[in-house]
Amino acid sequence: MSIKRIVALTGTAFLSTVLAILAIGPRRVWDGSQARFERWKLILTGKLVDVGGHRLRIERLGKGSPTVVFEAGLAQPRTTWGRVPGDVASFAQVVVYDRANLGDSYEVQGQRTSKQIVAELHAMLKAAGVEAPYVLVGHSFGGLNVRLFASQFPDEVAGIVLVDASHEDQASRFAELLSEPERQKYLQHEGGGNYEHVDLLASSEEVRAAAPIKPLPLVVVSAPGNKNSGDASAKVHDELQLVLSRLLPNASQVIAENSGHFVQLDRPELVTNAIRTVIEQTQRK
């Protein structure tokens, strides 16, 4: 069992690294006067929002209620959603943003967990005047964050879409499949040794300890794990995706055939349709 295969399933494979590198580009040139002007322009127009000591970059599209809030995977800027936010903005209000240390948001020191990320997301939405209810869309690691958000702010969440999302048992299950040297390297990465400085192990414990999510519309969009390949990590992936699809009553699962982990890029129409389905369910409710 290679660490390359497992890292790919956690959303931190080569594409993740490339996108992360691209995400830091704008910050590196903000030493000049033009760059400082651009940052102040973002602040004055409400696109860089203070969440208590640092600012997060937010982008709003479309109109309507509930508002669809996108939460990206590990080390992924808001652009990782591709065309999906624009497509969804044709029938709903949309919020995409960069977490701290990503894209146009500020850099912060120290390791972070889902609990801190959720607190900052909630603060950003309030400071930006984005009113609840929200439909939360989480990709990969972002799935842990949206579930924790729904647990902590149950009255503000109307529905959830999980896009090949991480499960809280994922890191430990994948680690079991690795040889000892690879296991230690993998756990170091998951424990905060990644570009975003997020401790996924601690984040998983936070989600595990959180209160159950109240019944609400949930659609799980899963990349196929290729279970017939004999790859043990693929079987674990499929098993945990099925567990996620059974978190809530009446939840449903969509298998994104011919897609990799970044379903929103490979099969964007499936993600858009899942969001539309959840919104329609919230409106009927």
Secondary structure, DSSP 8 states (H G I E B T S, - for coil): --HHHHHHHTT-SHHHHHHHHHHHHHHHTTTSHHHHHHHHHHHHTTSEEESSSSEEEEEEES--SSEEEEE--TT--GGGGTTHHHHHTTTSEEEEEE-TTSTTS----S-B-HHHHHHHHHHHHHHTT--S-EEEEEETTHHHHHHHHHHH-GGGEEEEEEES---TTHHHHHHTTS-HHHHHHHHHHHTT-STT-B-HHHHHHHHHHS----S--EEEEE----GGG--HHHHHHHHHHHHHHTSSTT-EEEE-TT--S-HHHHSHHHHHHHHHHHHHHHHH-
